[in-house]
Amino acid sequence: MAQSGVITFKGAPMTLLGDALNVGAPAPEFTLHYFDGGLKTLTKQDLAGKPTIVSVVPSLDTGVCQIQTKKFNQELAALGDQVNAVTVSRDTPFAQNRFCGAEDVQNMRVASDYQAGEFGLAWGVMIDELKLHTRSVFVLDSSGSVVYAEIVPEVTSEPNYDAALAALKQAS
């Protein structure tokens, strides 16, 4: 179930699995895991009622993923609890928690798709060759419909922060 279109990783073509998530579509259901004094779950229902930004990264152990997460964390501070903000990766919840503590990430929740990669497949961001998620950003309105979707064509490049944040503010 490969998508049409190709992304690249360091110039090498890669295949995305799952169906592309388009603007106007309802966000697919998901169950992610995070660490907050113990393992907990995060679902689509947990995000209902507020506009949401979902920042997807391959791994928080890489420089561009760290930049992306810290940039959104910094920019979202002004919006406070008016929005939901989630970074998703396949890192374990424990590694994500360590990163957030070390980098003072407080305005974004990090959630892991480490078990079966179901989020990546449902949202069309799983890189077949790497079994990691491709760099992408989605904005959902308060009812859970996609109002912004960006799959970054080159995995090692940063997303369009301004466009994503503008979509989030407009959805607020």
VMD Tcl script that builds the backbone (N, CA, C; Angstrom):
set m [mol new atoms 516]
animate dup $m
set s [atomselect $m all]
$s set {name element resname resid chain x y z} {
  {N N MET 1 A 0.834 -1.177 0.000}
  {CA C MET 1 A 0.000 0.000 0.000}
  {C C MET 1 A 0.878 1.240 0.000}
  {N N ALA 2 A 1.757 1.342 -0.956}
  {CA C ALA 2 A 2.646 2.496 -1.102}
  {C C ALA 2 A 1.894 3.664 -1.728}
  {N N GLN 3 A 2.256 4.845 -1.300}
  {CA C GLN 3 A 1.663 6.060 -1.855}
  {C C GLN 3 A 2.313 6.402 -3.181}
  {N N SER 4 A 1.601 7.213 -3.950}
  {CA C SER 4 A 2.251 7.778 -5.136}
  {C C SER 4 A 3.109 8.945 -4.661}
  {N N GLY 5 A 4.118 9.284 -5.411}
  {CA C GLY 5 A 5.026 10.341 -4.987}
  {C C GLY 5 A 6.167 9.750 -4.187}
  {N N VAL 6 A 7.249 10.450 -4.163}
  {CA C VAL 6 A 8.448 9.940 -3.510}
  {C C VAL 6 A 9.031 11.030 -2.628}
  {N N ILE 7 A 9.521 10.629 -1.485}
  {CA C ILE 7 A 10.336 11.516 -0.661}
  {C C ILE 7 A 11.768 11.037 -0.795}
  {N N THR 8 A 12.681 11.842 -0.312}
  {CA C THR 8 A 14.080 11.414 -0.320}
  {C C THR 8 A 14.660 11.533 1.078}
  {N N PHE 9 A 15.661 10.692 1.331}
  {CA C PHE 9 A 16.441 10.754 2.562}
  {C C PHE 9 A 17.893 10.862 2.143}
  {N N LYS 10 A 18.473 12.035 2.379}
  {CA C LYS 10 A 19.839 12.327 1.925}
  {C C LYS 10 A 19.968 12.070 0.425}
  {N N GLY 11 A 18.916 12.438 -0.309}
  {CA C GLY 11 A 18.901 12.314 -1.760}
  {C C GLY 11 A 18.439 10.979 -2.297}
  {N N ALA 12 A 18.374 9.960 -1.461}
  {CA C ALA 12 A 17.952 8.630 -1.916}
  {C C ALA 12 A 16.428 8.523 -1.873}
  {N N PRO 13 A 15.803 8.077 -2.953}
  {CA C PRO 13 A 14.343 7.934 -2.973}
  {C C PRO 13 A 13.867 6.921 -1.929}
  {N N MET 14 A 12.780 7.264 -1.269}
  {CA C MET 14 A 12.170 6.408 -0.252}
  {C C MET 14 A 10.676 6.280 -0.549}
  {N N THR 15 A 10.076 5.217 -0.034}
  {CA C THR 15 A 8.663 4.928 -0.262}
  {C C THR 15 A 7.872 5.145 1.021}
  {N N LEU 16 A 6.769 5.888 0.914}
  {CA C LEU 16 A 5.875 6.057 2.059}
  {C C LEU 16 A 4.782 5.000 1.996}
  {N N LEU 17 A 4.473 4.430 3.149}
  {CA C LEU 17 A 3.397 3.456 3.253}
  {C C LEU 17 A 2.149 4.124 3.810}
  {N N GLY 18 A 1.006 3.629 3.421}
  {CA C GLY 18 A -0.261 4.174 3.879}
  {C C GLY 18 A -0.804 5.164 2.869}
  {N N ASP 19 A -2.015 5.614 3.135}
  {CA C ASP 19 A -2.658 6.578 2.253}
  {C C ASP 19 A -2.304 7.987 2.684}
  {N N ALA 20 A -2.110 8.864 1.719}
  {CA C ALA 20 A -1.821 10.266 2.017}
  {C C ALA 20 A -2.994 10.866 2.776}
  {N N LEU 21 A -2.695 11.697 3.754}
  {CA C LEU 21 A -3.714 12.376 4.551}
  {C C LEU 21 A -3.899 13.775 3.978}
  {N N ASN 22 A -5.054 14.023 3.403}
  {CA C ASN 22 A -5.292 15.280 2.704}
  {C C ASN 22 A -6.109 16.261 3.529}
  {N N VAL 23 A -5.931 17.544 3.217}
  {CA C VAL 23 A -6.708 18.599 3.851}
  {C C VAL 23 A -8.188 18.317 3.610}
  {N N GLY 24 A -8.978 18.490 4.671}
  {CA C GLY 24 A -10.412 18.252 4.608}
  {C C GLY 24 A -10.816 16.889 5.135}
  {N N ALA 25 A -9.871 15.962 5.194}
  {CA C ALA 25 A -10.166 14.611 5.687}
  {C C ALA 25 A -10.162 14.595 7.214}
  {N N PRO 26 A -10.932 13.701 7.801}
  {CA C PRO 26 A -10.813 13.533 9.248}
  {C C PRO 26 A -9.487 12.851 9.570}
  {N N ALA 27 A -8.864 13.274 10.649}
  {CA C ALA 27 A -7.617 12.623 11.064}
  {C C ALA 27 A -7.926 11.179 11.448}
  {N N PRO 28 A -7.070 10.242 11.042}
  {CA C PRO 28 A -7.285 8.840 11.411}
  {C C PRO 28 A -7.161 8.626 12.923}
  {N N GLU 29 A -7.808 7.586 13.388}
  {CA C GLU 29 A -7.680 7.184 14.790}
  {C C GLU 29 A -6.242 6.735 15.046}
  {N N PHE 30 A -5.805 6.851 16.290}
  {CA C PHE 30 A -4.462 6.389 16.651}
  {C C PHE 30 A -4.387 6.154 18.146}
  {N N THR 31 A -3.426 5.373 18.539}
  {CA C THR 31 A -3.042 5.211 19.938}
  {C C THR 31 A -1.531 5.329 19.994}
  {N N LEU 32 A -1.064 6.327 20.695}
  {CA C LEU 32 A 0.366 6.555 20.900}
  {C C LEU 32 A 0.664 6.393 22.385}
  {N N HIS 33 A 1.939 6.321 22.717}
  {CA C HIS 33 A 2.341 6.156 24.114}
  {C C HIS 33 A 3.297 7.274 24.512}
  {N N TYR 34 A 3.191 7.680 25.773}
  {CA C TYR 34 A 4.108 8.678 26.306}
  {C C TYR 34 A 4.407 8.344 27.766}
  {N N PHE 35 A 5.457 8.942 28.277}
  {CA C PHE 35 A 5.867 8.693 29.657}
  {C C PHE 35 A 5.592 9.941 30.479}
  {N N ASP 36 A 4.805 9.753 31.537}
  {CA C ASP 36 A 4.512 10.831 32.483}
  {C C ASP 36 A 4.384 10.190 33.855}
  {N N GLY 37 A 5.522 9.788 34.414}
  {CA C GLY 37 A 5.521 9.076 35.675}
  {C C GLY 37 A 5.151 7.606 35.508}
  {N N GLY 38 A 4.851 7.212 34.307}
  {CA C GLY 38 A 4.470 5.856 33.923}
  {C C GLY 38 A 4.037 5.903 32.473}
  {N N LEU 39 A 3.876 4.755 31.846}
  {CA C LEU 39 A 3.438 4.733 30.448}
  {C C LEU 39 A 1.957 5.055 30.373}
  {N N LYS 40 A 1.611 5.983 29.488}
  {CA C LYS 40 A 0.226 6.389 29.281}
  {C C LYS 40 A -0.064 6.396 27.792}
  {N N THR 41 A -1.348 6.426 27.447}
  {CA C THR 41 A -1.730 6.448 26.039}
  {C C THR 41 A -2.312 7.804 25.661}
  {N N LEU 42 A -2.159 8.129 24.385}
  {CA C LEU 42 A -2.719 9.341 23.797}
  {C C LEU 42 A -3.487 8.912 22.557}
  {N N THR 43 A -4.748 9.332 22.456}
  {CA C THR 43 A -5.579 8.984 21.318}
  {C C THR 43 A -6.128 10.249 20.669}
  {N N LYS 44 A -6.735 10.077 19.531}
  {CA C LYS 44 A -7.375 11.197 18.837}
  {C C LYS 44 A -8.424 11.857 19.740}
  {N N GLN 45 A -9.136 11.064 20.501}
  {CA C GLN 45 A -10.167 11.599 21.387}
  {C C GLN 45 A -9.579 12.524 22.454}
  {N N ASP 46 A -8.343 12.268 22.863}
  {CA C ASP 46 A -7.684 13.115 23.865}
  {C C ASP 46 A -7.405 14.514 23.331}
  {N N LEU 47 A -7.407 14.674 22.021}
  {CA C LEU 47 A -7.099 15.966 21.402}
  {C C LEU 47 A -8.353 16.724 20.971}
  {N N ALA 48 A -9.513 16.119 21.139}
  {CA C ALA 48 A -10.763 16.724 20.673}
  {C C ALA 48 A -11.047 18.029 21.412}
  {N N GLY 49 A -11.646 18.957 20.680}
  {CA C GLY 49 A -12.100 20.204 21.283}
  {C C GLY 49 A -11.160 21.376 21.149}
  {N N LYS 50 A -9.937 21.129 20.710}
  {CA C LYS 50 A -8.966 22.216 20.513}
  {C C LYS 50 A -8.251 22.003 19.190}
  {N N PRO 51 A -7.852 23.086 18.535}
  {CA C PRO 51 A -6.966 22.924 17.380}
  {C C PRO 51 A -5.681 22.221 17.829}
  {N N THR 52 A -5.115 21.435 16.914}
  {CA C THR 52 A -3.961 20.607 17.263}
  {C C THR 52 A -2.910 20.677 16.169}
  {N N ILE 53 A -1.658 20.792 16.581}
  {CA C ILE 53 A -0.547 20.632 15.646}
  {C C ILE 53 A 0.129 19.304 15.968}
  {N N VAL 54 A 0.335 18.500 14.929}
  {CA C VAL 54 A 1.012 17.215 15.060}
  {C C VAL 54 A 2.296 17.320 14.236}
  {N N SER 55 A 3.405 17.396 14.934}
  {CA C SER 55 A 4.722 17.504 14.316}
  {C C SER 55 A 5.340 16.107 14.326}
  {N N VAL 56 A 5.603 15.569 13.142}
  {CA C VAL 56 A 6.105 14.199 13.030}
  {C C VAL 56 A 7.580 14.253 12.646}
  {N N VAL 57 A 8.401 13.504 13.387}
  {CA C VAL 57 A 9.845 13.475 13.128}
  {C C VAL 57 A 10.338 12.028 13.100}
  {N N PRO 58 A 11.423 11.756 12.365}
  {CA C PRO 58 A 11.980 10.399 12.361}
  {C C PRO 58 A 12.521 9.969 13.725}
  {N N SER 59 A 13.323 10.822 14.377}
  {CA C SER 59 A 13.906 10.469 15.672}
  {C C SER 59 A 14.423 11.712 16.376}
  {N N LEU 60 A 14.087 11.849 17.645}
  {CA C LEU 60 A 14.564 12.988 18.428}
  {C C LEU 60 A 16.056 12.925 18.708}
  {N N ASP 61 A 16.704 11.852 18.303}
  {CA C ASP 61 A 18.160 11.723 18.454}
  {C C ASP 61 A 18.925 12.338 17.292}
  {N N THR 62 A 18.229 13.042 16.399}
  {CA C THR 62 A 18.900 13.662 15.253}
  {C C THR 62 A 18.723 15.177 15.303}
  {N N GLY 63 A 19.674 15.869 14.728}
  {CA C GLY 63 A 19.719 17.325 14.814}
  {C C GLY 63 A 18.509 18.043 14.260}
  {N N VAL 64 A 18.055 17.701 13.065}
  {CA C VAL 64 A 16.928 18.416 12.457}
  {C C VAL 64 A 15.646 18.145 13.247}
  {N N CYS 65 A 15.477 16.935 13.745}
  {CA C CYS 65 A 14.302 16.605 14.546}
  {C C CYS 65 A 14.299 17.400 15.856}
  {N N GLN 66 A 15.475 17.571 16.436}
  {CA C GLN 66 A 15.590 18.379 17.648}
  {C C GLN 66 A 15.254 19.831 17.354}
  {N N ILE 67 A 15.767 20.358 16.248}
  {CA C ILE 67 A 15.482 21.735 15.855}
  {C C ILE 67 A 13.980 21.926 15.663}
  {N N GLN 68 A 13.355 21.001 14.935}
  {CA C GLN 68 A 11.922 21.107 14.656}
  {C C GLN 68 A 11.113 21.114 15.958}
  {N N THR 69 A 11.413 20.212 16.853}
  {CA C THR 69 A 10.665 20.105 18.100}
  {C C THR 69 A 10.887 21.340 18.975}
  {N N LYS 70 A 12.118 21.798 19.076}
  {CA C LYS 70 A 12.394 22.976 19.905}
  {C C LYS 70 A 11.795 24.243 19.301}
  {N N LYS 71 A 11.807 24.357 17.971}
  {CA C LYS 71 A 11.228 25.530 17.299}
  {C C LYS 71 A 9.722 25.607 17.560}
  {N N PHE 72 A 9.005 24.493 17.351}
  {CA C PHE 72 A 7.570 24.502 17.627}
  {C C PHE 72 A 7.311 24.737 19.114}
  {N N ASN 73 A 8.088 24.128 19.983}
  {CA C ASN 73 A 7.935 24.341 21.420}
  {C C ASN 73 A 8.036 25.826 21.761}
  {N N GLN 74 A 9.024 26.491 21.208}
  {CA C GLN 74 A 9.238 27.918 21.466}
  {C C GLN 74 A 8.078 28.755 20.915}
  {N N GLU 75 A 7.686 28.487 19.685}
  {CA C GLU 75 A 6.641 29.275 19.034}
  {C C GLU 75 A 5.270 29.073 19.682}
  {N N LEU 76 A 5.019 27.897 20.224}
  {CA C LEU 76 A 3.717 27.593 20.789}
  {C C LEU 76 A 3.533 28.090 22.212}
  {N N ALA 77 A 4.595 28.561 22.834}
  {CA C ALA 77 A 4.505 29.045 24.215}
  {C C ALA 77 A 3.436 30.133 24.356}
  {N N ALA 78 A 3.327 31.016 23.370}
  {CA C ALA 78 A 2.371 32.119 23.436}
  {C C ALA 78 A 0.918 31.647 23.367}
  {N N LEU 79 A 0.674 30.468 22.793}
  {CA C LEU 79 A -0.703 29.983 22.655}
  {C C LEU 79 A -1.197 29.225 23.890}
  {N N GLY 80 A -0.262 28.849 24.757}
  {CA C GLY 80 A -0.635 28.184 26.004}
  {C C GLY 80 A -1.533 26.993 25.798}
  {N N ASP 81 A -2.583 26.908 26.629}
  {CA C ASP 81 A -3.474 25.744 26.559}
  {C C ASP 81 A -4.635 25.935 25.585}
  {N N GLN 82 A -4.529 26.912 24.689}
  {CA C GLN 82 A -5.561 27.117 23.665}
  {C C GLN 82 A -5.484 26.043 22.575}
  {N N VAL 83 A -4.335 25.376 22.476}
  {CA C VAL 83 A -4.128 24.372 21.433}
  {C C VAL 83 A -3.484 23.126 22.020}
  {N N ASN 84 A -3.603 22.040 21.289}
  {CA C ASN 84 A -2.839 20.827 21.574}
  {C C ASN 84 A -1.622 20.832 20.665}
  {N N ALA 85 A -0.502 20.387 21.186}
  {CA C ALA 85 A 0.722 20.304 20.396}
  {C C ALA 85 A 1.408 18.986 20.716}
  {N N VAL 86 A 1.636 18.190 19.670}
  {CA C VAL 86 A 2.198 16.852 19.855}
  {C C VAL 86 A 3.320 16.627 18.847}
  {N N THR 87 A 4.435 16.112 19.326}
  {CA C THR 87 A 5.489 15.612 18.453}
  {C C THR 87 A 5.406 14.087 18.484}
  {N N VAL 88 A 5.398 13.479 17.297}
  {CA C VAL 88 A 5.307 12.021 17.188}
  {C C VAL 88 A 6.582 11.490 16.540}
  {N N SER 89 A 7.138 10.444 17.136}
  {CA C SER 89 A 8.279 9.744 16.540}
  {C C SER 89 A 8.177 8.275 16.926}
  {N N ARG 90 A 9.111 7.475 16.442}
  {CA C ARG 90 A 9.151 6.060 16.812}
  {C C ARG 90 A 10.140 5.814 17.947}
  {N N ASP 91 A 10.733 6.881 18.492}
  {CA C ASP 91 A 11.589 6.744 19.672}
  {C C ASP 91 A 10.755 6.165 20.816}
  {N N THR 92 A 11.392 5.496 21.739}
  {CA C THR 92 A 10.634 4.994 22.893}
  {C C THR 92 A 10.151 6.170 23.737}
  {N N PRO 93 A 9.071 5.983 24.478}
  {CA C PRO 93 A 8.589 7.053 25.357}
  {C C PRO 93 A 9.645 7.497 26.365}
  {N N PHE 94 A 10.508 6.590 26.786}
  {CA C PHE 94 A 11.544 6.928 27.765}
  {C C PHE 94 A 12.593 7.856 27.149}
  {N N ALA 95 A 12.996 7.565 25.911}
  {CA C ALA 95 A 13.956 8.424 25.209}
  {C C ALA 95 A 13.338 9.794 24.940}
  {N N GLN 96 A 12.075 9.817 24.562}
  {CA C GLN 96 A 11.391 11.093 24.335}
  {C C GLN 96 A 11.354 11.925 25.615}
  {N N ASN 97 A 11.048 11.276 26.722}
  {CA C ASN 97 A 10.977 11.967 28.007}
  {C C ASN 97 A 12.332 12.543 28.396}
  {N N ARG 98 A 13.397 11.786 28.174}
  {CA C ARG 98 A 14.757 12.282 28.464}
  {C C ARG 98 A 15.066 13.516 27.626}
  {N N PHE 99 A 14.726 13.460 26.322}
  {CA C PHE 99 A 14.977 14.591 25.440}
  {C C PHE 99 A 14.242 15.838 25.939}
  {N N CYS 100 A 12.975 15.696 26.264}
  {CA C CYS 100 A 12.192 16.856 26.713}
  {C C CYS 100 A 12.752 17.449 27.995}
  {N N GLY 101 A 13.191 16.609 28.897}
  {CA C GLY 101 A 13.791 17.108 30.133}
  {C C GLY 101 A 15.104 17.827 29.875}
  {N N ALA 102 A 15.940 17.268 29.025}
  {CA C ALA 102 A 17.242 17.861 28.723}
  {C C ALA 102 A 17.115 19.162 27.947}
  {N N GLU 103 A 16.088 19.265 27.097}
  {CA C GLU 103 A 15.931 20.432 26.222}
  {C C GLU 103 A 14.834 21.390 26.680}
  {N N ASP 104 A 14.251 21.142 27.858}
  {CA C ASP 104 A 13.203 21.997 28.434}
  {C C ASP 104 A 12.018 22.170 27.479}
  {N N VAL 105 A 11.607 21.088 26.860}
  {CA C VAL 105 A 10.423 21.106 25.988}
  {C C VAL 105 A 9.198 20.932 26.879}
  {N N GLN 106 A 8.425 22.004 27.020}
  {CA C GLN 106 A 7.265 21.990 27.912}
  {C C GLN 106 A 5.953 22.297 27.200}
  {N N ASN 107 A 6.025 22.851 26.000}
  {CA C ASN 107 A 4.813 23.272 25.302}
  {C C ASN 107 A 4.337 22.264 24.276}
  {N N MET 108 A 5.068 21.172 24.141}
  {CA C MET 108 A 4.684 20.103 23.225}
  {C C MET 108 A 4.700 18.792 23.989}
  {N N ARG 109 A 3.692 17.997 23.774}
  {CA C ARG 109 A 3.689 16.640 24.309}
  {C C ARG 109 A 4.400 15.774 23.276}
  {N N VAL 110 A 5.227 14.857 23.707}
  {CA C VAL 110 A 5.848 13.910 22.782}
  {C C VAL 110 A 5.166 12.563 22.970}
  {N N ALA 111 A 4.917 11.903 21.855}
  {CA C ALA 111 A 4.220 10.629 21.907}
  {C C ALA 111 A 4.878 9.669 20.924}
  {N N SER 112 A 4.903 8.408 21.312}
  {CA C SER 112 A 5.655 7.403 20.575}
  {C C SER 112 A 4.755 6.420 19.831}
  {N N ASP 113 A 5.189 6.108 18.623}
  {CA C ASP 113 A 4.551 5.086 17.788}
  {C C ASP 113 A 5.502 3.892 17.693}
  {N N TYR 114 A 6.159 3.577 18.809}
  {CA C TYR 114 A 7.250 2.597 18.807}
  {C C TYR 114 A 6.804 1.160 18.660}
  {N N GLN 115 A 5.565 0.855 18.974}
  {CA C GLN 115 A 5.178 -0.554 18.987}
  {C C GLN 115 A 5.004 -1.128 17.587}
  {N N ALA 116 A 3.942 -0.785 16.908}
  {CA C ALA 116 A 3.685 -1.390 15.602}
  {C C ALA 116 A 3.709 -0.380 14.463}
  {N N GLY 117 A 3.918 0.891 14.784}
  {CA C GLY 117 A 3.938 1.900 13.729}
  {C C GLY 117 A 2.570 2.169 13.133}
  {N N GLU 118 A 1.513 1.885 13.880}
  {CA C GLU 118 A 0.152 2.051 13.364}
  {C C GLU 118 A -0.171 3.501 13.006}
  {N N PHE 119 A 0.313 4.451 13.805}
  {CA C PHE 119 A 0.099 5.863 13.484}
  {C C PHE 119 A 0.717 6.171 12.124}
  {N N GLY 120 A 1.954 5.764 11.931}
  {CA C GLY 120 A 2.665 6.042 10.688}
  {C C GLY 120 A 1.953 5.490 9.466}
  {N N LEU 121 A 1.415 4.307 9.591}
  {CA C LEU 121 A 0.680 3.708 8.477}
  {C C LEU 121 A -0.651 4.417 8.247}
  {N N ALA 122 A -1.377 4.710 9.319}
  {CA C ALA 122 A -2.691 5.352 9.198}
  {C C ALA 122 A -2.589 6.775 8.662}
  {N N TRP 123 A -1.511 7.463 9.007}
  {CA C TRP 123 A -1.341 8.862 8.601}
  {C C TRP 123 A -0.493 8.990 7.335}
  {N N GLY 124 A -0.034 7.866 6.783}
  {CA C GLY 124 A 0.708 7.879 5.526}
  {C C GLY 124 A 2.111 8.436 5.624}
  {N N VAL 125 A 2.762 8.253 6.795}
  {CA C VAL 125 A 4.091 8.838 6.999}
  {C C VAL 125 A 5.181 7.811 7.297}
  {N N MET 126 A 4.872 6.528 7.188}
  {CA C MET 126 A 5.865 5.485 7.465}
  {C C MET 126 A 6.780 5.305 6.253}
  {N N ILE 127 A 8.074 5.445 6.477}
  {CA C ILE 127 A 9.056 5.212 5.414}
  {C C ILE 127 A 9.334 3.710 5.374}
  {N N ASP 128 A 8.972 3.078 4.282}
  {CA C ASP 128 A 9.091 1.627 4.158}
  {C C ASP 128 A 10.525 1.151 4.398}
  {N N GLU 129 A 11.475 1.783 3.782}
  {CA C GLU 129 A 12.866 1.324 3.845}
  {C C GLU 129 A 13.497 1.519 5.226}
  {N N LEU 130 A 13.050 2.482 5.989}
  {CA C LEU 130 A 13.671 2.800 7.276}
  {C C LEU 130 A 12.829 2.399 8.482}
  {N N LYS 131 A 11.541 2.185 8.256}
  {CA C LYS 131 A 10.591 1.904 9.342}
  {C C LYS 131 A 10.579 3.039 10.365}
  {N N LEU 132 A 10.829 4.244 9.884}
  {CA C LEU 132 A 10.711 5.479 10.662}
  {C C LEU 132 A 9.652 6.343 9.993}
  {N N HIS 133 A 9.213 7.372 10.690}
  {CA C HIS 133 A 8.249 8.297 10.099}
  {C C HIS 133 A 8.985 9.388 9.340}
  {N N THR 134 A 8.372 9.836 8.250}
  {CA C THR 134 A 8.958 10.933 7.505}
  {C C THR 134 A 8.613 12.253 8.192}
  {N N ARG 135 A 9.436 13.235 7.960}
  {CA C ARG 135 A 9.209 14.557 8.549}
  {C C ARG 135 A 7.936 15.160 7.944}
  {N N SER 136 A 7.030 15.534 8.810}
  {CA C SER 136 A 5.757 16.081 8.356}
  {C C SER 136 A 5.104 16.884 9.469}
  {N N VAL 137 A 4.123 17.697 9.070}
  {CA C VAL 137 A 3.369 18.504 10.032}
  {C C VAL 137 A 1.908 18.502 9.591}
  {N N PHE 138 A 1.031 18.289 10.556}
  {CA C PHE 138 A -0.405 18.325 10.315}
  {C C PHE 138 A -1.046 19.266 11.322}
  {N N VAL 139 A -2.057 19.998 10.886}
  {CA C VAL 139 A -2.853 20.817 11.788}
  {C C VAL 139 A -4.284 20.336 11.668}
  {N N LEU 140 A -4.892 20.106 12.832}
  {CA C LEU 140 A -6.285 19.668 12.903}
  {C C LEU 140 A -7.125 20.778 13.518}
  {N N ASP 141 A -8.357 20.911 13.056}
  {CA C ASP 141 A -9.254 21.851 13.713}
  {C C ASP 141 A -9.817 21.186 14.977}
  {N N SER 142 A -10.654 21.893 15.708}
  {CA C SER 142 A -11.132 21.366 16.990}
  {C C SER 142 A -12.014 20.133 16.836}
  {N N SER 143 A -12.525 19.881 15.631}
  {CA C SER 143 A -13.328 18.677 15.405}
  {C C SER 143 A -12.487 17.505 14.885}
  {N N GLY 144 A -11.180 17.707 14.684}
  {CA C GLY 144 A -10.293 16.625 14.264}
  {C C GLY 144 A -10.137 16.472 12.770}
  {N N SER 145 A -10.537 17.485 12.000}
  {CA C SER 145 A -10.325 17.447 10.552}
  {C C SER 145 A -9.007 18.119 10.201}
  {N N VAL 146 A -8.351 17.615 9.177}
  {CA C VAL 146 A -7.067 18.146 8.748}
  {C C VAL 146 A -7.287 19.478 8.015}
  {N N VAL 147 A -6.637 20.537 8.512}
  {CA C VAL 147 A -6.710 21.839 7.838}
  {C C VAL 147 A -5.372 22.224 7.213}
  {N N TYR 148 A -4.315 21.463 7.526}
  {CA C TYR 148 A -2.987 21.719 6.966}
  {C C TYR 148 A -2.231 20.400 6.987}
  {N N ALA 149 A -1.539 20.113 5.891}
  {CA C ALA 149 A -0.727 18.895 5.816}
  {C C ALA 149 A 0.528 19.194 5.000}
  {N N GLU 150 A 1.674 18.893 5.581}
  {CA C GLU 150 A 2.941 19.033 4.864}
  {C C GLU 150 A 3.777 17.782 5.070}
  {N N ILE 151 A 4.110 17.128 3.966}
  {CA C ILE 151 A 5.105 16.059 3.974}
  {C C ILE 151 A 6.357 16.707 3.388}
  {N N VAL 152 A 7.405 16.825 4.185}
  {CA C VAL 152 A 8.626 17.481 3.722}
  {C C VAL 152 A 9.296 16.564 2.691}
  {N N PRO 153 A 9.546 17.062 1.464}
  {CA C PRO 153 A 10.058 16.193 0.384}
  {C C PRO 153 A 11.408 15.542 0.683}
  {N N GLU 154 A 12.297 16.247 1.373}
  {CA C GLU 154 A 13.605 15.704 1.761}
  {C C GLU 154 A 13.595 15.579 3.278}
  {N N VAL 155 A 13.709 14.357 3.777}
  {CA C VAL 155 A 13.579 14.079 5.207}
  {C C VAL 155 A 14.541 14.901 6.055}
  {N N THR 156 A 15.708 15.234 5.533}
  {CA C THR 156 A 16.694 15.965 6.327}
  {C C THR 156 A 16.476 17.484 6.295}
  {N N SER 157 A 15.419 17.946 5.627}
  {CA C SER 157 A 15.093 19.376 5.585}
  {C C SER 157 A 14.044 19.704 6.640}
  {N N GLU 158 A 13.986 20.969 7.044}
  {CA C GLU 158 A 13.004 21.416 8.027}
  {C C GLU 158 A 11.669 21.710 7.348}
  {N N PRO 159 A 10.583 21.642 8.116}
  {CA C PRO 159 A 9.267 21.950 7.560}
  {C C PRO 159 A 9.073 23.462 7.428}
  {N N ASN 160 A 7.948 23.848 6.862}
  {CA C ASN 160 A 7.582 25.250 6.741}
  {C C ASN 160 A 6.887 25.668 8.042}
  {N N TYR 161 A 7.669 26.134 9.001}
  {CA C TYR 161 A 7.137 26.503 10.313}
  {C C TYR 161 A 6.065 27.586 10.201}
  {N N ASP 162 A 6.348 28.609 9.408}
  {CA C ASP 162 A 5.419 29.738 9.305}
  {C C ASP 162 A 4.058 29.296 8.794}
  {N N ALA 163 A 4.017 28.471 7.772}
  {CA C ALA 163 A 2.742 28.023 7.208}
  {C C ALA 163 A 1.972 27.163 8.224}
  {N N ALA 164 A 2.664 26.275 8.905}
  {CA C ALA 164 A 2.007 25.412 9.898}
  {C C ALA 164 A 1.455 26.240 11.046}
  {N N LEU 165 A 2.244 27.177 11.541}
  {CA C LEU 165 A 1.790 27.998 12.678}
  {C C LEU 165 A 0.655 28.918 12.264}
  {N N ALA 166 A 0.689 29.431 11.039}
  {CA C ALA 166 A -0.410 30.267 10.543}
  {C C ALA 166 A -1.695 29.444 10.461}
  {N N ALA 167 A -1.603 28.209 9.991}
  {CA C ALA 167 A -2.792 27.338 9.920}
  {C C ALA 167 A -3.320 27.048 11.310}
  {N N LEU 168 A -2.425 26.820 12.270}
  {CA C LEU 168 A -2.843 26.555 13.638}
  {C C LEU 168 A -3.547 27.766 14.231}
  {N N LYS 169 A -2.977 28.942 14.034}
  {CA C LYS 169 A -3.593 30.166 14.571}
  {C C LYS 169 A -4.939 30.427 13.932}
  {N N GLN 170 A -5.059 30.153 12.634}
  {CA C GLN 170 A -6.335 30.347 11.947}
  {C C GLN 170 A -7.384 29.359 12.452}
  {N N ALA 171 A -6.955 28.146 12.815}
  {CA C ALA 171 A -7.883 27.142 13.327}
  {C C ALA 171 A -8.290 27.434 14.767}
  {N N SER 172 A -7.532 28.305 15.452}
  {CA C SER 172 A -7.807 28.606 16.868}
  {C C SER 172 A -8.997 29.528 17.028}
}
mol reanalyze $m
mol bondsrecalc $m
mol representation Tube
mol addrep $m
